[in-house]
Amino acid sequence: MIGFPLRVNYNQQDYIYYIISAPSKKSLSIEILLDGKSYTLILSEHKLWMEKAPEENCSLESGLILAISRAVTLRYPI
């Protein structure tokens, strides 16, 4: 279920994304829709968010992943 658009600013550029599935205590992953592509972010053992199975041509920058994960976890505390 896709909600309303959310915005995050990274490197002086605005990114609009949608949360497809929010994190919970059972599932420490976030599925988002960004630029028409679906990405899954997972929480690693070291408490860092990273992209699950990034594609070679369209992986997200680690700073953008951090900015999005911070915004999402503020909205959905786990």
C-alpha positions as CSV (number, residue, x, y, z in Angstrom):
1,M,0.0,0.0,0.0
2,I,1.5,3.3,-1.1
3,G,0.8,6.3,1.0
4,F,1.4,10.0,0.3
5,P,4.7,11.2,-1.1
6,L,7.5,12.0,1.3
7,R,10.4,14.3,0.6
8,V,14.0,14.2,1.7
9,N,16.8,16.6,0.9
10,Y,20.2,15.2,0.1
11,N,23.2,17.0,-1.5
12,Q,21.0,20.1,-2.1
13,Q,18.6,18.0,-4.1
14,D,15.0,17.0,-3.2
15,Y,14.0,13.4,-3.6
16,I,10.3,12.3,-3.5
17,Y,9.7,8.8,-2.3
18,Y,6.8,6.6,-1.2
19,I,6.8,4.0,1.6
20,I,5.6,0.7,0.3
21,S,6.2,-1.2,3.6
22,A,7.3,0.4,6.8
23,P,9.7,-1.1,9.3
24,S,8.4,-2.9,12.4
25,K,9.9,-4.9,15.3
26,K,9.2,-8.1,13.3
27,S,10.6,-6.8,10.0
28,L,13.6,-4.6,10.1
29,S,13.3,-3.6,6.4
30,I,11.9,-0.7,4.5
31,E,10.5,-0.9,1.0
32,I,10.3,2.4,-0.8
33,L,9.4,3.6,-4.3
34,L,11.9,6.2,-5.5
35,D,12.0,7.5,-9.1
36,G,9.6,4.8,-10.2
37,K,11.9,2.0,-8.9
38,S,11.4,-0.2,-5.8
39,Y,14.2,-0.4,-3.3
40,T,14.4,-2.5,-0.1
41,L,16.5,-1.2,2.7
42,I,17.5,-3.5,5.5
43,L,19.0,-2.9,8.9
44,S,22.4,-4.7,9.2
45,E,23.9,-6.3,12.3
46,H,25.9,-3.1,12.8
47,K,22.7,-1.0,13.0
48,L,23.4,0.6,9.6
49,W,20.7,0.8,6.9
50,M,21.8,-0.6,3.5
51,E,20.2,-1.5,0.2
52,K,19.3,-5.2,-0.1
53,A,20.7,-6.7,-3.3
54,P,21.5,-3.4,-5.1
55,E,21.5,-3.6,-8.9
56,E,24.8,-2.8,-10.5
57,N,23.4,0.1,-12.6
58,C,21.1,1.7,-10.1
59,S,22.2,1.4,-6.6
60,L,21.5,4.2,-4.2
61,E,24.2,6.3,-2.5
62,S,24.9,5.5,1.1
63,G,24.2,9.1,2.2
64,L,20.8,9.0,0.5
65,I,20.0,5.7,2.1
66,L,20.9,7.2,5.5
67,A,18.7,10.3,4.9
68,I,15.7,8.2,3.9
69,S,16.1,5.7,6.7
70,R,16.4,8.5,9.3
71,A,13.2,10.1,8.0
72,V,11.3,6.8,7.9
73,T,12.4,5.7,11.4
74,L,11.4,9.0,12.9
75,R,7.9,8.4,11.4
76,Y,7.8,4.6,12.3
77,P,9.9,4.0,15.5
78,I,11.2,0.4,15.8
